[in-house]
Structure formats: structure tokens, C-alpha cells
Amino acid sequence: MYVTETLKRAYERMTGRGKPTPREVHAAVIRRRPKTFMFEDDGTIPNNPDVPVLLYQQVVDLRQADDPAVILEALFKDNDWGDSWRNGIYDYVHYHSAIHEALGIARGRARVRLGGNGGEEVELTAGDIVVLPAGTGHQNLGASDDFLVVGAYPPSGEYDVCRGSKAEHGRALASIPLVPPPHFDPVYGADGPLTKHWRDALPSRPRKH
């Protein structure tokens, strides 16, 4: 399925077919307050000591979309979250030590553990978006056959995948505080909840281009 989605995405980008207008993207967004989660370093998964995970439930109405993934991609792009992809979530616990990540659920559902083995299990369904600050553990514990995720990243940071080794943990403790805050909430832009929950806690740094 994921190969098909990648090919579909390439075709849409090449031809412009199926691309939603900014008005269509805006109309699909529903104003919601996110749930927040803070997780402590468990000695293996560092998590993020400064800012919370943000979970927006049923924040995008995808019921009428021919291709729900393209709605999420356009939403993230409009809010300056790029390098998007279509896939799933790894079935082993992992984290990114040098970049923040947004995950939008385009189709299906999954039970996902946030924060590492001692963290919180949440049910993610189509229309949900979860924003993971650098260091946050996440793991797919089981998903429907049609489960599809759109992932995206802010302009600053370096993508990596850490699986919880001791060496990774030590490096992550040094790199996580250096990851700058995004300039925009991936759902609501400049005035979104992320700016309230994150911007005051994380030091601002020049953006990389």
C-alpha cells in the first residue's frame, strides 16, 4: 500500500491533479484544543523535558476527500512543515533526537504508545494530528490494514532515527536542547497552540535554509 501511495503522491505533484485549494484545506480544519502529554527520561528514551506532545483529535475533516493524504500534505506545507511523506509508524519504539515531527492520520486507525515503554497508549484515527517534540518515543502497537500517515517536519533540524541504545541516549541529551522551536503550529499556523506551549519554553535560534 505504501508504495502505491508514494507513486500516487508523485503523480499528483507532477500533474497537479487532486491538489486542494487553500480554501478547501482551510475549510477542512476544525478548531480544537490539543491534549498535552509530558514524559520523563526513562534512561533509554529521553523524551523532551521542556515541551509537551500535542495531540489534536479529529482536527481535520477528511470524510469527503478523494485523497485525504493530500489534504494533510497541503495543510502542513501551508504552515511551513515540509519534507512530507506517506507511510505508517514503525512497530518498534524509536525517537528523533534532532528534529520535531508532525504525524497526520490520513486513513485507518492505530494504537500508538507515546513516551517509550512506560508512556501513554493512545488511539489515533483519521483526522488526528500528533506533534512530537524532539526526543519523544513513539511506537505502533497495532494498526488497521488501511492505516496511512502523513509525516512532516519544520525547516530547522536534522532527521535521524534512534532506537534506544545507550550511546544514542547520551548524544540525544546533548542534541535535544539545541532543536529550535517551529515558527508555526502545523495545524493552525502562527497563532496555534504550539506557539503557546512551545515557544516560551524553547530558545529561539536562527532558521536553517
C-alpha positions in Angstrom: 0.0 0.0 0.0 2.7 2.5 0.9 4.5 2.0 -2.5 1.2 2.8 -4.2 0.7 5.9 -2.0 4.2 7.1 -2.9 3.5 6.7 -6.6 0.2 8.4 -6.2 1.8 11.3 -4.4 4.5 11.7 -7.2 1.7 11.7 -9.8 -0.3 14.3 -8.0 2.7 16.6 -7.6 3.7 16.1 -11.3 0.3 16.8 -12.8 -1.4 18.9 -10.1 -4.4 16.7 -10.2 -6.2 16.3 -6.9 -4.4 19.3 -5.4 -6.8 21.1 -3.0 -7.1 24.9 -3.0 -6.1 26.8 0.1 -9.8 27.4 0.7 -10.6 23.7 0.7 -7.7 23.0 3.1 -8.8 25.7 5.5 -12.4 24.5 5.3 -11.4 21.0 6.4 -9.7 22.3 9.6 -11.7 22.2 12.8 -10.8 24.4 15.8 -9.8 22.0 18.7 -7.7 22.3 21.8 -5.0 19.7 21.9 -4.4 17.2 24.6 -0.9 17.6 26.1 1.5 14.9 27.4 4.8 15.3 29.2 7.1 12.3 29.5 10.2 11.9 31.6 13.5 10.4 30.5 13.3 6.7 31.3 17.1 6.1 30.8 16.5 4.7 27.3 14.1 7.1 25.7 15.0 10.7 26.6 11.7 12.3 25.6 11.6 16.1 25.9 12.0 17.8 29.2 10.8 21.2 28.1 7.7 21.0 25.9 4.7 18.6 25.6 3.5 16.3 22.9 0.4 17.9 21.3 -2.5 15.6 20.2 -5.2 17.2 18.1 -8.1 14.8 17.9 -10.4 14.9 14.8 -9.0 18.2 13.8 -9.2 17.7 10.1 -12.4 16.6 8.4 -11.3 14.1 5.7 -14.6 12.4 5.1 -15.3 13.9 1.7 -11.7 13.9 0.5 -10.9 11.7 -2.5 -7.3 11.6 -1.3 -7.1 12.5 2.4 -3.3 12.4 2.4 -3.1 15.3 0.0 -5.2 17.5 2.4 -2.7 16.9 5.2 0.3 17.5 3.0 -1.2 20.8 1.9 -2.0 21.8 5.4 1.5 21.0 6.7 3.1 22.8 3.7 0.9 25.9 4.2 2.1 26.1 7.8 5.8 25.7 7.0 6.2 22.0 7.8 7.8 20.2 4.9 9.7 17.1 3.7 6.4 15.3 4.0 6.0 11.5 3.4 3.2 8.9 3.3 3.8 5.7 5.2 3.0 4.1 8.6 4.6 4.3 12.1 7.4 1.8 13.0 6.3 -1.1 15.2 9.4 -0.6 17.5 9.9 2.2 19.9 12.0 5.0 18.4 12.6 8.7 18.5 14.2 11.6 16.6 16.9 13.4 18.6 17.5 16.4 16.3 14.1 17.4 14.8 10.4 17.7 15.8 7.8 15.7 13.9 4.1 16.0 13.0 2.1 12.9 12.2 -1.3 13.3 10.5 -3.6 10.3 10.2 -5.0 10.1 6.7 -6.8 6.8 6.9 -7.5 4.0 9.3 -6.5 3.7 13.0 -3.7 2.6 15.2 -2.8 2.1 18.8 0.3 4.1 19.4 2.5 4.3 22.5 4.0 7.7 23.2 6.9 8.3 25.5 8.6 4.9 25.5 7.7 1.7 27.2 6.4 3.5 30.3 4.5 6.1 28.3 0.9 6.6 27.2 -1.1 4.5 24.8 -3.4 6.5 22.5 -5.8 5.6 19.7 -5.1 7.5 16.6 -7.7 7.7 13.9 -8.2 9.5 10.5 -8.3 13.3 11.1 -6.0 13.2 14.1 -2.6 15.0 14.2 0.1 14.5 16.8 3.1 16.7 17.2 6.2 15.1 18.7 8.9 17.3 20.1 12.5 16.0 19.5 13.3 13.1 21.8 9.7 11.7 22.1 9.4 8.0 21.9 6.7 6.5 19.7 5.7 3.0 18.6 2.9 1.4 16.6 1.3 -1.3 18.7 -1.2 -2.4 16.1 -3.0 -0.8 13.2 -5.8 -1.4 10.7 -4.9 -2.6 7.2 -5.6 0.8 5.7 -3.6 2.8 8.2 -1.9 5.7 6.5 0.2 8.5 8.0 1.5 11.8 6.5 4.6 13.0 8.3 6.2 16.4 8.1 9.0 18.5 9.8 9.8 22.1 10.5 12.6 23.8 8.4 15.2 23.5 11.2 16.6 20.2 12.4 18.3 17.0 11.2 16.3 13.8 10.7 17.5 10.7 12.5 16.1 7.5 13.9 17.2 6.4 17.4 16.1 3.1 18.9 17.2 3.5 22.5 20.8 2.5 22.7 23.0 3.9 25.5 25.2 5.7 23.0 22.2 7.3 21.3 20.8 8.4 24.6 23.9 10.2 25.6 24.1 12.0 22.2 20.4 12.8 22.4 20.7 14.6 25.7 23.1 17.0 24.1 21.2 17.5 20.8 17.6 17.8 22.0 18.0 21.2 23.7 19.6 22.5 20.5 16.5 21.9 18.3 14.8 25.2 17.8 11.0 25.7 18.1 9.0 25.7 14.9 7.7 29.1 13.8 4.3 27.8 13.1 1.8 25.3 14.5 1.4 22.6 11.8 -2.4 22.8 12.1 -3.2 26.4 12.8 -0.2 28.4 11.8 1.2 31.4 13.6 -1.5 31.7 16.3 -1.8 27.9 17.0 -1.5 26.3 20.4 2.1 25.1 19.6 3.3 28.7 19.8 1.8 29.0 23.3 3.0 25.6 24.6 6.4 25.6 23.0 7.8 29.0 22.0 8.3 30.3 25.5 9.9 27.1 26.7 12.4 26.6 23.8 15.1 29.1 23.0 14.8 30.8 19.6 17.6 30.1 17.1 18.3 31.3 13.5 16.5 29.2 10.9 18.5 27.0 8.6 17.8 27.2 4.9 
